Each structure stands twice: as structure tokens, then as C-alpha cells.
Amino acid sequence: MLPFRPAAGYFTLRNLGATPLVLIGAEIRGCGSAMLHRSTNAGGSEAMEMVSSVSVSPRAQIASRPATII
């Protein structure tokens, strides 16, 4: 990755504990900045919107992945 060039990273968060966890940010060494986004599809139009946090329920997981364009 090159600093200050747009890129995407994907991850899986697993909460093995008994209480909810909240991810409130991200940092990637060597990158100028990292942001959390959510992909949406409204009427066939894909969009990304920034989010301030991602919650993971107890004993659950979430996975970020590229948006699927149909």
C-alpha cells in the first residue's frame, strides 16, 4: 500500500466474550489514514458511508467484505 492512495482492507471481528464489544477506529501502519465504512445499496445504486463504530454481540462475529454489485 502507498500512503495517501485510496485502498480497501477487509477483516473479520470475533467476540469470544460474554459482553458486547465496539470497534471505534482503525489504524494501518504506513497509511495516512484509515476509516470505517458501511456499504449500502439503494435502488441498485451502491454507496459507502462512514461509521463511527462497529458493534459485535457476545459470542458472535462480523465480517467486512467488498460490496457485491448485482
C-alpha positions, 0 to 999 in steps of 0.5 A: 500500500502507498500512503495517501492512495485510496485502498480497501482492507477487509477483516473479520471481528470475533467476540469470544466474550460474554459482553458486547464489544465496539470497534471505534477506529482503525489504524494501518501502519504506513497509511495516512489514514484509515476509516470505517465504512458501511456499504449500502445499496439503494435502488441498485445504486451502491454507496459507502458511508462512514461509521463511527463504530462497529458493534459485535454481540457476545459470542458472535462475529462480523465480517467486512467484505467488498460490496457485491454489485448485482 
